[in-house]
């Protein structure tokens, strides 16, 4: 079995799940899944996963009230940190912040990194229509860059009604990730904040497949070459993206040193997650590529999870 590091594994604290259900919120059109450390470890054993970096998924914690968002962010981050502490070497976590509340986000970032020892942050692609790349978020990005942080970008629902019968997780999530990637690139974030490591979920949405089409609007000089170079500075995870149709596009576009493994559990149920893991196992990769995707690239991001030889 492989000894993978899973950079796209979710956590659903029970109190957080209850809070979402009380507000009638689903997971991109699916019920909020149940989570337990035992269930996570069971999935990890079946999928050859040595360690998982836990993150809260959409809709995050900001439903319109700053004070409420700050309280819930603190609760979920302390819950995640406790899981990490209880299972040494098996988990890390991405801290949840309070965007669009910048002051709250900066305060929670400081607490999460300095006290809870978070491994990075999770940011949603958009919060009620304000996308990553927006100028209002710059103070947070500057502080994250100062800390040389890892940012896990997770899709949210599009700021538009879903098409009846097509839940947001099916296609809207991929477009939402692509929108955020374009917006961050065209805003110059990848140049102004060079010490950030930004992971795009689900193979970057449509970015690898459509890179040549979108590159020009990502470049200040309007050139395809500059736009491609900017887009290739992102990191990408394999969550739900390891099919024989998607992986060739991802591998043809992305820097091979910037691809990490992702399970998407439990929002992807165990059987679904293992289906994509099996596709990755059967895909023709050379041993160096496989090791890099399974854990080598992630070890460079999360040194404390690197094997001590």
C-alpha positions as CSV (number, residue, x, y, z in Angstrom):
1,X,0.0,0.0,0.0
2,X,1.0,3.6,-0.6
3,X,1.7,5.9,2.3
4,X,-0.1,8.9,1.0
5,X,-0.5,12.4,2.4
6,X,-4.1,13.5,1.7
7,X,-4.3,17.3,1.3
8,X,-8.1,17.3,0.6
9,X,-9.7,15.5,3.5
10,X,-12.6,17.2,5.3
11,X,-13.7,17.4,8.9
12,X,-17.2,17.9,10.0
13,X,-17.3,18.7,13.7
14,X,-20.7,17.4,15.1
15,X,-21.6,20.9,16.5
16,X,-20.8,22.5,13.2
17,X,-23.0,19.9,11.3
18,X,-25.9,20.6,13.7
19,X,-25.4,24.4,13.1
20,X,-25.5,23.9,9.3
21,X,-28.5,21.7,9.5
22,X,-30.3,24.2,11.7
23,X,-29.8,26.8,8.9
24,X,-31.0,24.3,6.2
25,X,-27.6,24.2,4.5
26,X,-26.6,21.2,2.4
27,X,-23.1,20.2,1.0
28,X,-23.4,21.5,-2.5
29,X,-26.7,19.7,-2.9
30,X,-25.9,16.7,-0.7
31,X,-26.7,16.1,2.9
32,X,-24.1,17.1,5.4
33,X,-22.0,13.9,6.0
34,X,-21.3,12.4,9.3
35,X,-17.7,12.5,10.4
36,X,-15.6,10.7,13.1
37,X,-11.9,10.2,13.6
38,X,-12.6,6.4,13.5
39,X,-14.2,6.8,10.1
40,X,-11.4,8.9,8.8
41,X,-8.8,6.4,9.9
42,X,-10.8,3.6,8.3
43,X,-10.8,5.4,5.0
44,X,-7.1,6.1,5.3
45,X,-6.3,2.5,6.0
46,X,-8.3,1.4,2.9
47,X,-6.8,4.1,0.7
48,X,-3.2,3.8,1.7
49,X,-3.2,7.2,3.4
50,X,-0.6,7.9,6.1
51,X,-1.8,11.4,7.0
52,X,-4.7,13.7,6.2
53,X,-4.8,17.5,6.3
54,X,-8.3,18.3,7.6
55,X,-10.4,21.2,6.4
56,X,-14.0,22.5,6.7
57,X,-15.9,22.6,3.4
58,X,-18.3,25.0,2.0
59,X,-20.1,27.1,3.2
60,X,-17.4,27.8,5.8
61,X,-18.6,29.8,8.8
62,X,-19.8,33.2,7.6
63,X,-23.5,33.2,6.9
64,X,-23.8,37.0,7.2
65,X,-23.0,37.7,10.8
66,X,-19.4,38.6,11.8
67,X,-19.7,37.7,15.5
68,X,-21.3,34.4,14.7
69,X,-18.6,33.6,12.1
70,X,-15.8,34.4,14.6
71,X,-17.4,32.1,17.2
72,X,-17.9,29.2,14.9
73,X,-14.5,29.5,13.3
74,X,-12.9,29.3,16.7
75,X,-14.9,26.2,17.6
76,X,-14.1,24.3,14.4
77,X,-10.4,25.2,14.5
78,X,-10.1,24.1,18.2
79,X,-11.9,20.9,17.3
80,X,-9.6,20.2,14.4
81,X,-6.5,21.0,16.5
82,X,-7.7,18.6,19.2
83,X,-8.1,15.8,16.6
84,X,-4.5,16.4,15.4
85,X,-3.2,16.3,19.0
86,X,-5.1,13.1,19.7
87,X,-3.7,11.3,16.7
88,X,0.0,12.3,16.4
89,X,1.4,12.1,12.9
90,X,-1.9,11.1,11.3
91,X,-3.6,14.5,10.8
92,X,-2.9,18.1,10.2
93,X,-5.5,20.9,9.6
94,X,-6.2,23.9,7.5
95,X,-7.6,26.7,9.6
96,X,-11.0,28.1,8.8
97,X,-11.2,31.9,8.7
98,X,-14.0,34.4,8.6
99,X,-14.0,36.1,5.2
100,X,-15.4,38.5,4.2
101,X,-14.7,39.7,7.8
102,X,-11.0,40.7,7.3
103,X,-10.4,41.8,10.9
104,X,-11.8,38.5,12.2
105,X,-9.9,36.5,9.6
106,X,-6.6,38.1,10.6
107,X,-7.3,37.5,14.3
108,X,-8.2,33.9,13.8
109,X,-5.2,33.4,11.5
110,X,-2.9,34.5,14.3
111,X,-4.6,32.3,16.9
112,X,-4.7,29.3,14.5
113,X,-1.1,29.5,13.5
114,X,0.6,30.7,16.7
115,X,-1.5,28.8,19.3
116,X,-3.1,25.9,17.5
117,X,-0.2,25.3,15.0
118,X,-2.4,25.0,11.9
119,X,-0.7,23.7,8.8
120,X,-2.3,26.3,6.5
121,X,-5.7,27.9,5.8
122,X,-8.7,26.9,3.8
123,X,-10.3,29.7,1.8
124,X,-13.5,29.4,-0.2
125,X,-13.4,30.5,-3.9
126,X,-16.1,33.0,-3.2
127,X,-18.3,34.2,-0.3
128,X,-21.6,35.5,-1.5
129,X,-20.1,36.6,-4.8
130,X,-16.8,38.1,-3.6
131,X,-14.1,36.0,-5.2
132,X,-10.6,35.4,-4.2
133,X,-8.6,38.0,-6.1
134,X,-10.8,40.9,-4.8
135,X,-8.9,43.9,-3.5
136,X,-10.7,43.8,-0.2
137,X,-8.9,40.5,0.7
138,X,-5.4,41.9,0.1
139,X,-4.6,42.5,3.8
140,X,-5.2,38.9,4.6
141,X,-3.1,37.7,1.6
142,X,-0.2,40.0,2.7
143,X,-0.2,38.4,6.1
144,X,-0.4,34.9,4.7
145,X,2.5,35.6,2.4
146,X,4.5,36.9,5.3
147,X,3.9,33.6,7.0
148,X,4.7,31.7,3.8
149,X,1.4,29.9,4.2
150,X,-0.2,27.0,2.4
151,X,-3.7,28.0,1.2
152,X,-6.2,25.3,0.3
153,X,-8.8,26.8,-2.1
154,X,-12.1,24.9,-1.9
155,X,-15.1,25.6,-4.2
156,X,-18.3,27.2,-3.0
157,X,-21.6,27.6,-4.7
158,X,-21.8,30.0,-7.7
159,X,-23.5,33.3,-6.9
160,X,-26.4,32.2,-9.1
161,X,-29.3,29.8,-8.9
162,X,-28.3,26.2,-9.8
163,X,-29.9,24.6,-12.8
164,X,-32.8,22.4,-11.6
165,X,-31.7,18.8,-11.4
166,X,-28.0,19.6,-11.5
167,X,-26.6,20.0,-8.0
168,X,-23.8,22.5,-7.4
169,X,-21.2,19.8,-6.7
170,X,-21.6,18.2,-10.2
171,X,-20.3,21.1,-12.3
172,X,-20.7,24.5,-10.6
173,X,-17.9,23.7,-8.1
174,X,-15.4,23.2,-11.0
175,X,-16.4,26.5,-12.6
176,X,-16.2,28.2,-9.3
177,X,-12.6,27.0,-8.8
178,X,-11.8,28.2,-12.3
179,X,-13.3,31.6,-11.7
180,X,-11.2,32.1,-8.5
181,X,-8.0,30.9,-10.2
182,X,-8.5,33.3,-13.1
183,X,-9.4,36.2,-10.7
184,X,-6.4,35.6,-8.5
185,X,-4.0,35.4,-11.4
186,X,-5.3,38.5,-13.2
187,X,-5.2,40.4,-9.9
188,X,-1.5,39.7,-9.8
189,X,-1.6,37.7,-6.5
190,X,0.8,35.1,-7.8
191,X,3.4,37.8,-8.4
192,X,2.8,40.0,-5.3
193,X,2.6,37.1,-2.9
194,X,5.3,34.7,-4.2
195,X,5.7,32.9,-0.9
196,X,2.2,31.5,-0.9
197,X,1.5,27.9,-1.9
198,X,-2.0,27.9,-3.3
199,X,-3.6,24.5,-3.8
200,X,-6.6,24.4,-6.2
201,X,-9.1,21.6,-5.4
202,X,-10.3,18.9,-7.8
203,X,-7.4,19.3,-10.3
204,X,-8.0,23.0,-10.6
205,X,-11.5,22.8,-12.0
206,X,-11.3,23.5,-15.7
207,X,-7.9,25.3,-15.5
208,X,-5.7,22.6,-17.0
209,X,-8.2,21.8,-19.8
210,X,-8.9,25.4,-20.7
211,X,-5.5,27.0,-19.9
212,X,-4.7,28.1,-23.4
213,X,-8.1,29.7,-23.7
214,X,-8.0,31.6,-20.4
215,X,-4.3,32.4,-20.3
216,X,-4.4,35.8,-22.0
217,X,-6.8,37.4,-19.5
218,X,-4.5,36.2,-16.7
219,X,-1.5,38.1,-18.0
220,X,-0.8,41.9,-17.6
221,X,0.8,41.9,-21.1
222,X,-2.1,39.9,-22.6
223,X,0.3,37.1,-23.7
224,X,-0.5,33.4,-23.6
225,X,3.0,32.6,-22.4
226,X,2.8,34.9,-19.4
227,X,-0.7,33.7,-18.5
228,X,0.3,30.1,-18.7
229,X,3.4,30.7,-16.5
230,X,1.2,32.4,-13.9
231,X,-1.4,29.6,-13.9
232,X,1.3,26.9,-13.5
233,X,2.4,28.5,-10.2
234,X,-0.7,27.0,-8.6
235,X,-0.7,23.7,-6.9
236,X,-3.4,21.1,-7.7
237,X,-4.9,18.1,-5.9
238,X,-6.3,14.9,-7.4
239,X,-9.6,14.8,-5.5
240,X,-12.2,13.2,-7.8
241,X,-9.8,14.0,-10.7
242,X,-7.8,10.8,-11.2
243,X,-9.9,9.5,-14.1
244,X,-8.2,8.4,-17.4
245,X,-10.0,11.5,-18.9
246,X,-8.9,14.2,-16.4
247,X,-5.5,13.1,-15.3
248,X,-3.8,13.4,-18.8
249,X,-4.9,17.0,-18.9
250,X,-3.7,17.8,-15.4
251,X,-0.3,16.0,-16.0
252,X,0.2,17.8,-19.3
253,X,-0.4,21.2,-17.8
254,X,0.7,21.3,-14.1
255,X,4.2,21.4,-12.8
256,X,4.6,17.8,-11.7
257,X,6.2,19.0,-8.4
258,X,2.9,20.8,-7.6
259,X,0.3,17.9,-7.6
260,X,-0.9,16.4,-4.3
261,X,-3.2,13.5,-3.5
262,X,-6.8,14.2,-2.4
263,X,-9.6,11.9,-1.2
264,X,-12.4,14.4,-0.6
265,X,-13.7,12.2,2.2
266,X,-16.4,12.2,3.7
267,X,-18.1,14.5,1.2
268,X,-17.1,11.9,-1.3
269,X,-18.3,8.7,0.5
270,X,-15.9,5.9,1.2
271,X,-16.8,3.9,-1.9
272,X,-16.6,7.0,-4.2
273,X,-13.3,8.1,-2.8
274,X,-11.8,4.7,-3.1
275,X,-13.1,4.5,-6.7
276,X,-10.9,7.5,-7.6
277,X,-8.0,6.2,-5.6
278,X,-8.2,3.0,-7.5
279,X,-8.2,4.9,-10.8
280,X,-5.0,6.7,-9.7
281,X,-3.4,3.4,-8.7
282,X,-4.1,2.0,-12.1
283,X,-3.0,5.0,-14.1
284,X,0.4,4.7,-15.8
285,X,2.8,6.8,-13.8
286,X,6.5,6.3,-13.4
287,X,7.7,5.6,-9.9
288,X,9.0,9.1,-9.3
289,X,5.7,10.7,-10.4
290,X,3.7,8.3,-8.2
291,X,5.8,9.0,-5.2
292,X,5.6,12.8,-5.8
293,X,1.8,12.8,-6.1
294,X,1.3,10.3,-3.2
295,X,3.4,12.2,-0.7
296,X,6.7,13.7,-1.9
297,X,5.2,17.0,-3.0
298,X,3.1,17.2,0.2
299,X,6.1,16.6,2.3
300,X,7.6,19.8,1.0
301,X,4.5,21.7,2.1
302,X,4.1,20.0,5.5
303,X,7.5,19.3,6.8
304,X,6.3,17.9,10.1
305,X,4.6,15.1,8.2
306,X,7.7,14.2,6.3
307,X,9.1,10.8,7.1
308,X,12.2,10.8,9.2
309,X,14.7,8.5,7.6
